[in-house]
Amino acid sequence: LVSIPFGANLECDGTLPEIEALIDSKNNDICKLLFIGVDWERKGGDIALKVAELLNNMGVQTELHVVGCDPEGSIPTFVVRHGFIPKNTIEGKKKLDQLFSEAHFFILPTQAEMFGVVFAEASSWGVPSIATNTGGVPSAVRNGINGFTLDVNADPEEYAELIKKGFLDKSKYRDLAISSFQEYQDRLNWDVSGKAATTSFLKFLKRILIK
């Protein structure tokens, strides 16, 4: 049995030197978290909101950028709502490119997920993902390589502490961000996935023919 990850449907076409320059140019006065999902509850929006609140309370100035849905109730000032952004328009792609390029972490404390192509998309921008260890997510987010996964029942405090530690250690953050991009180049793109699928099929066909 071979597990072949999906590639990114919205990707950055930057080179490694360009991604390194992008990482180095980010505004480190504010920790920008990016959340993308149409189902606020299932994708863990309430957890992401609490994590951003905790980080601000810890003294780490944080913004939570929300795409795809609108949080219910009173919205704190540190939440920036972008609504639904279509990927298939020039304007939409430009806006998503901007959000990914400015984000420090992609956060998705999803409660159920088959895989999560958006994790590959985040990696293509050198953005580490913070997610849950559920469903197919660990196939997309590998701990210490392109982000971290926490237990699906993890407290928001665990997320906040992890992000705070990663954000404040600039050297380790840079290494993780570059590693995230390299994970995209090595594994989380459609060229690699296509070649892996072809190789797997040919091996399977060879076994059938030999029999």
Solvent accessible surface area in square Angstrom, and as a share of the most:
residue,aa,sasa,rsa
1,L,230,1.15
2,V,94,0.54
3,S,93,0.60
4,I,53,0.27
5,P,19,0.12
6,F,103,0.43
7,G,0,0.00
8,A,3,0.02
9,N,99,0.51
10,L,7,0.04
11,E,71,0.32
12,C,14,0.08
13,D,139,0.72
14,G,14,0.13
15,T,70,0.41
16,L,53,0.27
17,P,92,0.58
18,E,100,0.45
19,I,2,0.01
20,E,49,0.22
21,A,61,0.47
22,L,43,0.22
23,I,9,0.04
24,D,86,0.44
25,S,84,0.54
26,K,19,0.08
27,N,80,0.41
28,N,67,0.34
29,D,114,0.59
30,I,31,0.16
31,C,0,0.00
32,K,38,0.16
33,L,1,0.00
34,L,1,0.01
35,F,0,0.00
36,I,33,0.17
37,G,7,0.06
38,V,108,0.62
39,D,57,0.30
40,W,31,0.11
41,E,141,0.63
42,R,96,0.35
43,K,23,0.10
44,G,3,0.03
45,G,0,0.00
46,D,89,0.46
47,I,35,0.18
48,A,0,0.00
49,L,35,0.17
50,K,79,0.33
51,V,0,0.00
52,A,0,0.00
53,E,66,0.30
54,L,25,0.12
55,L,0,0.00
56,N,46,0.24
57,N,112,0.57
58,M,58,0.26
59,G,66,0.64
60,V,8,0.04
61,Q,108,0.48
62,T,2,0.01
63,E,42,0.19
64,L,0,0.00
65,H,19,0.08
66,V,0,0.00
67,V,4,0.02
68,G,14,0.14
69,C,18,0.11
70,D,84,0.43
71,P,7,0.05
72,E,157,0.70
73,G,69,0.66
74,S,111,0.71
75,I,43,0.22
76,P,46,0.29
77,T,144,0.84
78,F,36,0.15
79,V,13,0.08
80,V,51,0.29
81,R,126,0.46
82,H,44,0.20
83,G,22,0.21
84,F,148,0.62
85,I,18,0.09
86,P,48,0.30
87,K,95,0.40
88,N,137,0.70
89,T,55,0.32
90,I,126,0.64
91,E,131,0.59
92,G,4,0.04
93,K,81,0.34
94,K,137,0.58
95,K,66,0.28
96,L,4,0.02
97,D,30,0.15
98,Q,80,0.35
99,L,7,0.04
100,F,1,0.00
101,S,20,0.13
102,E,64,0.29
103,A,3,0.02
104,H,2,0.01
105,F,3,0.01
106,F,0,0.00
107,I,0,0.00
108,L,1,0.01
109,P,0,0.00
110,T,0,0.00
111,Q,72,0.32
112,A,49,0.38
113,E,28,0.13
114,M,180,0.81
115,F,18,0.08
116,G,10,0.10
117,V,33,0.19
118,V,24,0.14
119,F,0,0.00
120,A,0,0.00
121,E,2,0.01
122,A,0,0.00
123,S,0,0.00
124,S,0,0.00
125,W,29,0.10
126,G,0,0.00
127,V,0,0.00
128,P,0,0.00
129,S,0,0.00
130,I,1,0.00
131,A,0,0.00
132,T,0,0.00
133,N,89,0.46
134,T,26,0.15
135,G,64,0.61
136,G,16,0.16
137,V,0,0.00
138,P,54,0.34
139,S,46,0.30
140,A,0,0.00
141,V,2,0.01
142,R,97,0.36
143,N,93,0.48
144,G,42,0.40
145,I,59,0.30
146,N,0,0.00
147,G,0,0.00
148,F,63,0.26
149,T,20,0.11
150,L,21,0.10
151,D,89,0.46
152,V,45,0.26
153,N,126,0.65
154,A,11,0.08
155,D,80,0.41
156,P,32,0.20
157,E,82,0.37
158,E,90,0.40
159,Y,1,0.00
160,A,0,0.00
161,E,98,0.44
162,L,47,0.23
163,I,0,0.00
164,K,58,0.25
165,K,145,0.62
166,G,21,0.20
167,F,9,0.04
168,L,95,0.47
169,D,53,0.28
170,K,87,0.37
171,S,77,0.50
172,K,132,0.56
173,Y,15,0.06
174,R,83,0.30
175,D,90,0.46
176,L,21,0.10
177,A,0,0.00
178,I,21,0.11
179,S,30,0.19
180,S,0,0.00
181,F,2,0.01
182,Q,74,0.33
183,E,8,0.04
184,Y,22,0.08
185,Q,81,0.36
186,D,102,0.53
187,R,49,0.18
188,L,0,0.00
189,N,18,0.09
190,W,117,0.41
191,D,106,0.55
192,V,51,0.29
193,S,7,0.04
194,G,36,0.34
195,K,145,0.61
196,A,39,0.30
197,A,46,0.36
198,T,75,0.44
199,T,66,0.38
200,S,33,0.21
201,F,119,0.49
202,L,99,0.49
203,K,121,0.51
204,F,100,0.42
205,L,68,0.34
206,K,129,0.55
207,R,136,0.49
208,I,86,0.44
209,L,133,0.66
210,I,128,0.65
211,K,195,0.83
